[in-house]
Each structure stands twice: as C-alpha cells, then as structure tokens.
Amino acid sequence: MGVIMLYAAGIREAIASNDLEKMKAVAEQAKQTVREQKDLHVALLELLDAIDKLKK
C-alpha cells in the first residue's frame, strides 16, 4: 500500500473504503506518526500563544 498522508480526510477515506487491511495499515501509520510527533500539539499551543502575545 504506499505511504498515505495522514490528515483527517485521509483517515476518513480509509474508513469509507471498508477495506479492513487498508484501515489497519492507516491506523498503524497514524499511531507511528503520533508517537514520532508527540509534542506537535504542545508546539502548536505555544505558537498560538506567541501569536496572541504579538497581537496585543
């Protein structure tokens, strides 16, 4: 199956495919991405905070 860009629409596309193997593969890739990017949501919050500070 190749690499699938992980974003909500890609994950939902896997769900809609009703293809169990595709769904499992996308789920594994998503779990790996979350493990590798575990601080992404924290970095985003820091960025949003920095933006808010500059707007004041």
N, C-alpha and C positions, 0 to 999 in steps of 0.2 A: 504494500500500500504506500508508499511515499510519505513525505512529511506533509502534515496539514497545518496551516497557520491556525494557531489557537486563538480564537476570539469567540464571542458568544454565538455568532451566526454559524461558524464552523462546527461548533459542538451541537447546536440545534439541528444542523444539516445531518450530522451523524445520527441523531435521534430519529429524525424523519425518515432516514434511509431504511430503518427497521432491519438493518444488517448487523446482526449480533457481533460478528468479527470486527467490522468497522467500528462499531460502538466501543468494543473493548479496546481496540487499538488507540482510538482517540482518547479514551479515558486514561489509559496508561501514559500517553504523551502529555495529557493535561496534568496528571499527578507529578510527572517528572518536571514539567515546567514550573509548577507551583513550588516544588522542592528547591529548584535552582533559583527561583526569583522570590523567595520567601519574604524578602524585605521590600518588594516592589510597592505594596500598598502603603508601607510606612514612608517610603521615599515620596510617593505621591502626596501624602498628607503634609509632609514637610514642604514640598513645592507649593501646594495650595496655601499653606500658612505664609510662606515667603511672599507669594503674590498678594495676599491680603494685606500684609505689612507695607508693601510698596504702594498699594492703592490708597493708604490712609494719609 
